[in-house]
Amino acid sequence: MSHLSGTDRSQLNMFPLSLDEMVNEDNPVRVIDLFVDRFDFVKLGFSHSIAAAEGRPPFLPADLMKLYLYGYMNRIRSSRKLETECKRNIELMWLMKGLNPGFRTIAAFRSEHPAQIKNFFREFVSLLQGWDLVEGKLIAIDGSKFRAVNARKNNFNEKKINEQLIYIDQKINQYIDDLNAHDDAEHGDRKIDAKKIKEQIKTQKERRKKYEALSVELAKSKEEQISTTDPDARSMPINHGRVDVSYNMQTAVDSKHCLIVNYDNTNVNDRKAMAGVAIETKNLLQKKSIEVLLDKGYHNGEQIDLCTKNNIVTYVAVPDAPRSSDIPTPPYYGDKFVYNPKKDFYTCPIGEILKSNGQWYQKGNGSKYHNLVKHYKTTACGA
């Protein structure tokens, strides 16, 4: 029995196959092509949607969007890899009609149109609603940390800047002491290169100017952190106590078919991200009210209150209170105290009344985020 053998590469065909014949009728690229062509890219705000009368002809935004959607569906995120695939991938050759955009053009399209791409996604969600694939009643929200390009050494807060300034001052003082020792010594055994030391002092002074400028920039921004490579990235806990400079991507998923209906790239932790993405999702779905489901990392009274005021019902898991000792005992945990909103007092588990002086106190001084709290006390448990 002989082996299977292919067709002779030099064989000429009288009726060569076209690109369209090489792509099956049920191939997903045909869906991408039809789907993207139904949108008005001028209305969505994409640049080069209308070609200029002069100059080099640009690529159609619709073609580049098709390329990106294909890349996302096939886990090809790199612009260089997408450029390569356009030249060897039969599906992309069909989808792009033989066009071969360079990697810089592909990367620039994404970086120059963040708002327009989000508008495109919103139109897609509206389309899903029209097909009755999105109910818009119960929405689950969760966050995912994505590491930024910014290294940890290029992320600064006030404490880190001050530490660097103190270190630089110590180095400068040390160099000055070495110069003084050089001046005092005539022909001793200790040899010091005065010229080199002066250059090091100059270098440290330049470094000091850099950190002083960062300190001014941080103060003007009114933020707690500043990142020099990715300005929007922030240092935040990732997992198992590990901290890295990252973004916190919030994703909202509809419960009917588990389809994503909204997303938001934030630089805050989950405790401060709930209300923003929940309210935006409600407005995007054009609903008078929605219900949102979240894990205990989102439990924050201020955020829950904002959702309530915007007709959003929240189901948030309550986190366990961190306890370093057995006091208070479980019967006296906070949830066992009953509040009377009319008379503004709490009743403890054994019936004693806890009253407040009515004054609000700020919890979290020195932080960008803070909460207002009241103190409720009783003299019944003085002992």
C-alpha positions in Angstrom: 0.0 0.0 0.0 1.4 3.4 -1.0 1.4 6.6 1.1 -0.8 9.5 0.6 0.8 12.1 -1.5 -0.1 15.8 -2.2 -0.6 17.7 -5.4 2.4 18.7 -7.4 3.2 22.3 -6.5 4.2 23.2 -10.1 0.9 21.8 -11.5 -1.2 24.5 -13.2 -4.9 24.4 -12.8 -7.3 25.4 -15.5 -9.8 26.6 -12.9 -7.8 27.8 -9.8 -9.6 28.1 -6.5 -10.6 31.5 -5.4 -10.2 32.9 -1.9 -13.9 32.7 -1.4 -13.9 28.9 -2.2 -11.1 28.3 0.4 -13.3 29.7 3.2 -16.2 27.5 4.3 -19.7 28.9 4.3 -20.0 28.4 8.1 -16.6 30.0 8.9 -16.8 32.6 11.7 -14.9 35.1 9.6 -18.0 35.5 7.4 -20.0 36.4 10.6 -17.3 39.0 11.5 -17.5 40.5 8.0 -21.3 40.8 8.0 -21.4 42.1 11.5 -18.9 44.9 11.2 -20.3 46.1 7.8 -23.6 46.9 9.4 -22.1 49.7 11.5 -21.7 53.4 10.6 -18.0 54.2 11.5 -18.5 57.9 10.7 -21.3 58.0 13.3 -19.1 56.1 15.8 -16.4 58.7 15.4 -13.5 56.7 13.9 -10.9 58.8 12.1 -10.2 58.2 8.4 -13.8 57.0 8.0 -14.0 59.5 5.1 -10.8 59.5 3.0 -9.2 62.9 2.3 -9.0 64.2 -1.2 -5.2 64.2 -1.2 -2.4 62.2 0.3 -1.9 58.5 0.7 -5.2 56.5 0.9 -5.9 55.2 4.5 -7.2 51.9 5.6 -10.9 51.7 6.2 -11.6 51.6 10.0 -14.0 48.8 9.3 -11.3 46.6 7.9 -9.0 47.2 10.9 -11.9 46.5 13.3 -12.5 43.2 11.5 -8.8 42.4 11.9 -9.0 43.1 15.7 -12.1 41.1 16.2 -10.5 38.1 14.4 -7.5 38.5 16.6 -9.5 38.6 19.8 -11.5 35.5 18.8 -8.3 33.6 18.0 -6.2 34.9 21.0 -3.9 36.9 18.7 -3.3 40.2 20.6 0.1 41.3 19.3 0.0 43.8 16.4 3.2 42.2 14.9 1.6 38.7 14.9 -1.6 40.1 13.3 0.6 41.6 10.6 2.2 38.2 10.0 -1.1 36.4 9.9 -2.5 38.8 7.2 0.2 37.4 4.9 -0.2 33.7 5.6 -3.6 33.1 7.1 -6.2 32.2 4.4 -9.1 33.3 6.6 -7.5 36.8 7.2 -6.6 37.1 3.5 -10.3 36.6 2.8 -11.5 38.9 5.6 -9.0 41.7 4.7 -9.4 41.2 0.9 -5.6 40.8 0.6 -4.7 44.0 2.5 -1.5 43.8 4.6 -1.5 46.7 7.2 1.8 47.1 9.1 2.0 46.5 12.8 2.4 50.2 13.6 -0.9 50.9 11.7 -2.6 48.1 13.6 -1.3 49.3 17.0 -2.1 52.9 16.3 -5.7 52.1 15.4 -6.3 50.6 18.9 -4.4 53.3 20.8 -6.0 56.2 18.9 -9.6 55.0 19.2 -10.3 53.8 22.8 -13.6 55.7 23.1 -14.7 54.7 19.6 -14.0 51.0 20.2 -16.1 51.2 23.4 -18.9 52.9 21.4 -18.7 50.0 19.0 -19.0 47.5 21.9 -22.0 49.4 23.2 -23.7 49.2 19.8 -23.0 45.4 19.9 -24.7 45.2 23.3 -27.7 47.0 21.9 -27.8 44.5 19.1 -27.8 41.6 21.6 -30.7 43.3 23.4 -32.6 43.5 20.1 -32.0 39.8 19.6 -33.3 39.1 23.1 -30.0 37.6 24.2 -29.6 40.2 27.1 -32.2 40.5 29.8 -30.7 43.3 31.7 -32.3 42.3 35.0 -29.5 40.6 37.1 -25.9 41.6 36.4 -22.8 40.0 38.0 -19.8 42.3 38.4 -16.2 41.3 39.1 -12.7 42.7 38.7 -9.5 41.3 37.1 -6.0 42.7 37.7 -3.9 43.3 34.6 -0.2 44.0 35.1 0.9 47.4 33.6 4.0 48.0 31.6 5.1 50.4 34.4 7.7 48.7 36.7 7.3 49.0 40.5 10.4 51.1 40.7 8.7 53.7 38.5 5.7 54.0 40.7 5.9 56.5 43.5 3.9 57.7 46.5 4.8 60.5 48.9 6.5 58.1 51.3 8.7 56.6 48.6 9.7 60.0 47.2 10.7 61.2 50.7 12.8 58.1 51.3 14.6 58.7 48.0 15.3 62.4 48.9 16.6 61.4 52.3 18.9 58.7 50.7 20.2 61.2 48.2 21.0 63.8 50.9 22.9 61.1 52.8 24.9 60.2 49.8 25.7 63.9 49.1 26.8 64.5 52.7 29.0 61.4 52.5 30.7 62.6 49.3 31.2 66.1 50.9 32.9 64.4 53.9 35.2 62.5 51.5 36.1 65.8 49.8 36.9 67.4 53.2 39.0 64.4 54.2 40.9 64.8 50.8 41.6 68.4 51.6 42.9 67.6 55.1 45.2 64.8 53.9 48.5 65.9 52.4 50.4 62.8 51.3 48.8 60.1 53.4 48.0 56.5 52.3 44.4 57.4 51.5 43.9 58.3 47.8 40.7 60.0 46.8 39.7 61.0 43.3 38.2 64.5 44.0 37.1 65.0 40.4 35.1 61.7 40.4 33.5 62.6 43.7 32.4 66.0 42.4 30.8 64.3 39.4 28.9 62.0 41.8 27.7 64.9 43.8 26.4 66.5 40.6 24.6 63.3 39.6 22.9 63.0 43.0 21.8 66.7 42.8 20.2 65.9 39.4 18.5 62.9 40.8 17.2 65.1 43.6 15.7 67.5 41.1 13.9 64.6 39.5 12.2 63.5 42.7 11.4 67.1 43.7 9.6 67.4 40.4 7.7 64.1 41.0 6.7 65.4 44.5 5.3 68.6 42.9 3.5 66.6 40.2 2.0 64.3 42.8 0.7 67.2 44.9 -0.9 68.8 41.8 -2.6 65.6 40.8 -4.2 65.1 44.2 -3.6 61.4 43.8 -1.9 59.0 46.3 0.4 57.5 43.6 2.1 58.5 40.4 3.4 56.2 37.7 6.0 57.5 35.2 5.5 54.9 32.3 1.7 54.2 32.6 0.3 57.3 34.2 -3.1 55.7 34.9 -1.7 52.5 36.5 -1.5 52.1 40.3 0.2 49.8 42.8 -2.4 47.4 44.1 -2.6 44.0 45.7 -2.8 41.1 43.2 -3.1 37.9 45.1 -1.5 36.2 48.1 -0.2 39.5 49.5 1.7 40.3 46.2 1.6 43.9 45.1 2.2 45.1 41.5 1.5 48.1 39.3 -1.7 47.2 37.6 -5.1 48.1 36.2 -8.3 46.7 37.7 -10.6 45.7 34.8 -14.3 45.6 35.9 -16.6 43.4 33.9 -20.4 43.3 34.0 -22.1 40.1 32.8 -25.8 39.5 32.1 -27.3 36.5 33.8 -29.4 35.2 30.9 -26.7 33.9 28.7 -23.6 35.0 30.6 -22.7 37.7 27.9 -20.5 40.6 28.8 -22.5 43.9 28.6 -20.1 46.4 30.0 -16.5 46.9 31.1 -14.4 49.6 32.6 -10.6 49.9 33.1 -10.0 51.4 36.5 -7.0 52.1 38.8 -8.8 51.6 42.1 -9.5 48.5 44.1 -12.9 46.7 44.0 -14.2 48.6 47.1 -14.3 51.8 45.2 -15.3 50.5 41.7 -18.8 49.1 42.3 -21.0 52.2 41.9 -19.3 53.5 38.7 -19.6 50.4 36.6 -23.1 49.5 38.0 -24.5 52.9 37.2 -22.9 52.9 33.7 -24.3 49.4 33.0 -27.8 50.5 34.0 -27.6 53.5 31.7 -26.1 51.4 28.8 -28.9 48.9 29.0 -31.5 51.8 29.3 -33.1 50.2 32.4 -34.9 52.1 35.1 -33.5 49.7 37.7 -31.2 46.6 37.8 -29.9 44.1 40.3 -26.2 43.5 40.7 -24.4 40.6 42.3 -20.9 41.1 43.7 -18.4 39.3 46.0 -17.3 40.5 49.5 -14.4 42.5 48.0 -17.0 45.1 46.9 -18.6 45.6 50.4 -18.6 49.3 50.9 -21.4 51.3 52.5 -20.7 54.4 50.5 -20.8 52.5 47.2 -23.9 50.6 48.1 -25.6 53.9 49.0 -24.7 55.4 45.6 -26.2 52.3 43.9 -29.4 52.6 46.0 -29.9 56.2 45.0 -29.6 55.2 41.4 -32.3 52.4 41.6 -29.7 49.6 41.7 -30.4 46.7 44.1 -27.1 45.2 45.3 -26.4 41.7 46.5 -23.0 41.9 48.2 -21.4 39.2 50.3 -20.4 40.6 53.8 -16.7 40.0 54.6 -15.7 38.4 57.8 -14.4 41.0 60.3 -10.6 40.7 60.9 -10.1 39.6 64.5 -6.8 39.4 66.2 -8.4 38.2 69.5 -11.5 36.4 70.8 -13.0 39.7 72.0 -15.7 40.5 71.2 -17.2 37.0 71.3 -19.5 35.9 68.5 -22.8 36.8 70.4 -21.6 40.5 70.5 -20.5 40.9 66.8 -21.8 44.0 65.1 -24.6 42.3 63.2 -26.2 41.3 66.6 -26.8 45.0 67.5 -30.2 46.4 66.4 -30.5 50.0 65.2 -33.4 52.3 65.9 -33.4 54.9 63.0 -36.1 57.2 64.6 -34.4 57.7 67.9 -30.8 57.0 66.6 -29.6 54.4 69.1 -28.5 50.7 69.1 -29.8 47.9 71.3 -27.2 45.3 72.3 -27.9 41.6 72.5 -28.8 41.8 76.2 -31.1 44.8 75.8 -28.8 47.7 76.8 -29.0 51.0 74.9 -26.0 52.6 73.1 -26.3 56.3 72.4 -24.3 58.8 70.3 -23.4 62.4 71.0 -24.6 63.1 67.4 -21.2 64.1 66.1 -19.7 62.6 63.0 -16.0 61.6 62.9 -13.8 61.1 59.9 -12.2 57.7 59.6 -9.2 57.3 57.4 -7.4 60.7 57.9 -4.4 61.2 55.6 -6.0 59.0 52.9 -7.7 60.1 49.7 -10.7 58.0 50.7 -12.4 58.3 54.0 -15.7 57.5 55.7 -17.8 59.4 58.2 -18.7 57.4 61.4 -20.5 57.9 64.6 -19.6 56.4 68.0 -22.3 54.7 70.1 -21.6 54.0 73.7 -23.2 52.8 77.0 -22.2 53.0 80.6 -23.8 49.6 81.3 -20.7 47.7 80.5 -18.1 49.9 82.1 -16.6 47.0 84.0 
